[in-house]
């Protein structure tokens, strides 16, 4: 840690530790607070679960628990911002590829990201589907696009805007933008379109940018 980071650590730790009286904070709460403060320093910020486990000499499962519990206790969790960040990061990476199942795989190492995306799917009537690695979520690109759009204000208008901007040259979009259709009916028609990986990636990225 830099000298400034050490001072900031001390300034933030002591008031919380002493708030209920010296020695009254349980060890588990001390661990959460220290972990939270450490992950905001240059030495620990941005590290993977594997890297943090090595630095702190604890199992990765312990790191995941600390990440989740410290975030719930000390952070303001903005679901829309988290979902947008996950999808935008994903579409800008080389991970986006359609597999034989017609689905893409999203790596979710951060337990807060995983929690928010699972809840997002659940409240829309879907369930997360994982590979053998419980950190890799499988989902249809069109389904991901649909779920994002449904979580945006003025969803129908946003659907029309994105489709018109990105599909009009290659596809007949007049039926997709028919205002007599419900949004679900529009997505049903969209799923009938033949869209390549590049176009799917563009649609998902545009929708995430509107979150």
Protein Blocks (a to p, Z undefined) as FASTA:
>chain_A
ZZklmmmmmmmmmmmmmmnoghkacfklmmmmmmmmmmmcfklgopafklmmmmnopafk
lmmmmmmmmmmmmpccdfklmmmmmmmmmmmmmkbccdfkopacdddfblklmmmmmmmm
mmnopacdddfblkbccddfklmmmmmmmmpghklmmmmmmmmmmmmmmpcfklmmmmkb
cfklmmmmmmmpccdfklmmmmmmmmmmmZZ
